[in-house]
Amino acid sequence: MLETKYQTTAVIGSQWGDEGKGKITDYFAQNADVIVRWSGGDNAGHTIVFDNKKFKLSIIPSGIFNQKVTCVIANGCVVNLEKLVSEINYLKENGYSCENLKISDRAHIIFPYHSALDECQELARKEQAIGTTKKGIGPCYADKMNRVGIRIGDLLDKEEFVKKLTFNVEHKNKILKLVYNCQETFDVTKITDRIFNELLPQFQNYITDTRVLLDEKVKANQIVLFEGAQGSLLDLDHGTYPFVTSSHPIASSIATGTGLCLKAVTNIIGITKAYNTRVGEGVFPTEFEDEIARTIREVGNEYGTVSKRPRRIGWFDAVILKYSAEINGFTGLAIMLLDVLSGIKELKICTSYLLNNQEIKYVPSQIKNFAQCQPQFITMPGWTEDITKVTSFDQLPINAQNYLKKISELVGVPITMFSVGPNRTQTILVQ
């Protein structure tokens, strides 16, 4: 029996998020029939430049600007209804309809008590705080695992919804008061009225069984794009635990996050910046802070899309990218923000770590060991030319070409595209 090769592509963050996935997703969206978010919530934003205007979204898929594309929020996502409706209205105000949006009836709902728990838990950790965005993502996923979560589909049966919400509100109010000494309490009637009177009417028509929808689209050989959120190093199992997210941003989670089979994803593109960044706490081996780092931060506008926090800056880490390539099965790499490095005299690439005086070329599973890793660098000459107008790999300065070639060589994955600016036309395919 011949194996079917579907027209499917996954866009995966290879670092700690903020790699530029939204731009690459928007690039592929030009030819896509379907775009899918399968993991995470509104804790990770993406920025898209469309018609020379900059749009910032955090839950609705990037392809929403193309009305011919079906945009799916699949079952693996958690949905803040306030944020969802806010983004729907934001798009409508800018002239974009959301009639092409589909929301899984199996996706779980983030409630206000989840955000309150998130904040209380983070405060209780004190010096062990993990840098959560306090948007309730973790507590919502915890409810899902504890089998007390409330799903989008429950909104279609108000009586059942109120029953489940009542249990959760009573339970969460007790935890907030008795465990965290929090005086804030939540009211079932107030939450229910807000949802059913003001929020649900804005998106009820978009609710559907997205598993069935996606299965039909894939088997019809439509072009399906899976839009990743966050990054592989934030994966709950394979990231820098405990400084991770509460979901699974890696490629293999597409199966559970959508209900599609493992064979459904054909192309897996790893997105990485030409340097490294990280927001929040956690180990960051190649981090540095000097005038060059400050220049990169300002030129690259390295501030969180959602959190607005300044991102930490590091030299390119090939060890991390190779690890991401292995756990995801990257078929190609997209190198973002290459133009930001123009004007830097020398560029460093981390090729290995020194741990207990031994050279290693892998990411240790124990955070204590990872924190002790000393990056081992090679130094490459930079370039002074403005590369924002190049339209092919061959037009890049020779030093920029060599920089990209070295990354590909160290990781063992071909570079299939690179970016030299924020606009769609500044995303260049490598032939």
SULWO-V229580 format. One line per field, one symbol per residue. burial: I if it has 24 or more other ideal C-beta (glycine too) atoms within 12 Angstrom, else O. A space follows every 50 residues. Layout:
burial: ???
This chain:
burial: OOOOOIOIIIIIIIIIIIIIIIIIIIIIIOOIIIIIIIIIIIIIIIIIII OOOOIIIIIIIIIIIIOOIIIIIIIIIIIIIIIIIIIIOOIOOOOIOIOI IIIIIIIIIIIIIIIIIIIIIIOOOOOOOIIIIIIIIIIIIIIIOOOIII IIIIIOOOOOIOOIIOOIIOIIIOIIOOOIOIOOOIOIOOIIOOIIOOII OIIIOIIIIIIOIIOOIIOOOIIIIIIIIIIIIIIIOIIIOIIIIIIIII IIIIIIIIIIOOOIIIIIIIIIIIIIIIIIIIIIIIIIOOOIIOOIIOII IIOIIIIOOOIIIIIIIIIIIIIIIIIIIIIIIIIIIIIIIIOIOOIIII IIIOIOOOOIIOIIOOIOOIOOIOIIIOOIOIIOOOIIOIOOIOOIIOII IOIIOIIIOIIOIIIIIIIIIIOIOIIIOIO
